Amino acid sequence: MDIGPQDALDHVFGFAAGIDLTRRDRQRECRAMARPWEAGKSFDHSAPCGPILPAQQATQTLSGELRLSVNGELRQHTSLKLMIWDVPEIISHLSRSYRLMPGDLIYTGTPAGVAPVRPGDRIHVEITGLPSLTVTIRPGDTHASQ
């Protein structure tokens, strides 16, 4: 399916705050072996997602702010207006390479402030107009970065 940016939001059910974690150790191993980095992105609990707010109710979502804190310390704060590609452009581009289906989640990118997290760390993310998300890194989820 080739979705144009002008029609992209017609295909969106809703929006949610999410956290895109990376296992840097696995990513480095894959890079050293000249293999795809997927193993660094596709581990258990690698992409927690908060409650999804239906698109009709998400009035400020595409132009609001994102704040992420770890153990109460602010690590990431940005305006969604600063994204390189906006949400319709991201959906359009992805639709040319992938069959997008109901239930698919699209994470839109990571602002500056990436840093390692450790077991016991509590991560809290807020996006203007959306329910917030809080997760705690458990033992076994080591070497992840938000």
C-alpha positions in Angstrom: 0.0 0.0 0.0 1.4 3.4 -0.9 -0.2 5.9 1.5 0.3 9.6 0.7 1.2 12.0 3.6 -2.1 13.8 3.0 -4.0 10.5 3.7 -1.8 9.1 6.4 -3.7 10.2 9.5 -6.8 8.5 8.1 -5.1 5.2 8.8 -4.2 6.0 12.5 -6.4 4.6 15.3 -4.6 6.5 18.1 -1.5 7.7 19.8 0.4 6.7 22.8 3.6 7.4 24.7 6.2 4.7 24.3 9.8 4.0 25.1 12.2 2.6 22.5 14.9 0.7 24.3 18.2 -0.5 22.7 20.6 -3.2 23.9 23.8 -1.4 23.0 25.9 -4.5 23.7 24.0 -6.5 21.2 23.9 -3.7 18.7 27.8 -3.4 18.9 28.1 -7.2 18.5 26.0 -7.2 15.4 27.8 -4.2 13.9 31.2 -5.9 14.5 30.0 -9.0 12.6 28.5 -6.8 9.8 25.0 -8.1 10.6 21.7 -6.2 11.0 21.3 -4.5 14.3 17.8 -6.0 14.9 19.0 -8.1 17.9 19.8 -4.8 19.7 16.2 -3.6 19.2 14.1 -6.8 19.4 14.5 -8.2 22.9 11.8 -8.9 25.5 10.2 -5.7 26.9 12.2 -3.5 24.4 9.3 -1.2 23.4 6.8 -0.6 26.2 3.7 1.3 25.1 1.3 3.3 27.2 -2.5 3.5 26.9 -3.6 4.4 23.3 -5.7 7.5 23.0 -8.0 7.4 20.0 -6.8 9.9 17.3 -10.1 12.0 17.6 -9.2 12.7 21.3 -5.5 13.4 20.7 -5.8 17.1 19.9 -2.2 18.3 20.8 -0.3 15.1 20.1 1.4 16.0 16.9 2.7 19.4 18.1 3.2 18.9 21.9 6.2 18.2 24.0 7.9 15.0 25.1 9.5 14.7 28.5 11.4 11.6 29.7 12.8 11.2 33.2 14.8 8.4 34.8 14.5 8.2 38.6 13.0 11.7 38.6 15.9 13.3 36.7 14.8 14.8 33.4 16.9 13.3 30.5 14.9 14.2 27.4 12.7 17.2 26.7 11.8 18.3 23.2 9.0 19.7 21.0 7.4 17.2 18.6 7.5 20.0 16.1 11.3 19.4 15.9 11.1 15.9 14.4 12.9 15.6 11.1 9.8 13.9 9.5 6.3 14.5 10.9 4.0 11.6 11.6 2.2 11.7 8.2 5.6 11.6 6.4 6.7 8.7 8.5 3.6 6.7 7.8 3.8 7.4 4.1 7.4 6.4 3.9 6.9 3.2 5.9 3.9 2.2 3.7 6.1 2.0 0.7 8.3 -0.6 2.3 5.9 -2.5 4.7 2.4 -3.7 4.7 0.9 -1.7 7.6 -1.9 -3.5 9.4 -4.3 -2.7 12.2 -2.5 -3.1 15.5 0.9 -2.1 14.2 2.8 0.3 16.4 5.1 2.9 14.9 7.7 4.5 17.2 8.7 7.9 15.7 12.2 8.4 16.9 14.4 9.3 19.9 15.3 12.8 21.0 18.7 13.8 22.4 19.5 12.6 25.9 19.9 8.8 25.3 21.7 7.2 28.2 22.1 3.8 29.8 19.5 2.5 32.3 20.1 -0.1 34.9 17.9 -2.6 36.8 15.8 -0.7 39.3 15.7 2.5 37.2 12.2 4.0 36.9 11.5 5.6 33.5 8.6 8.0 33.1 7.6 9.5 29.7 5.0 12.2 29.1 3.7 13.5 25.7 1.4 16.5 25.7 -2.2 15.3 25.6 -1.5 11.6 26.1 -1.6 9.3 29.1 1.9 9.0 30.6 3.9 5.8 30.8 6.1 4.6 33.7 8.2 1.5 33.6 10.8 0.0 35.9 13.8 -1.8 34.4 14.0 -5.3 35.9 17.0 -7.6 36.3 17.6 -9.3 33.0 16.8 -6.2 31.0 20.4 -4.9 31.5 22.4 -2.9 29.0 19.4 -1.1 27.7 19.4 2.5 26.7 16.3 4.6 26.3 
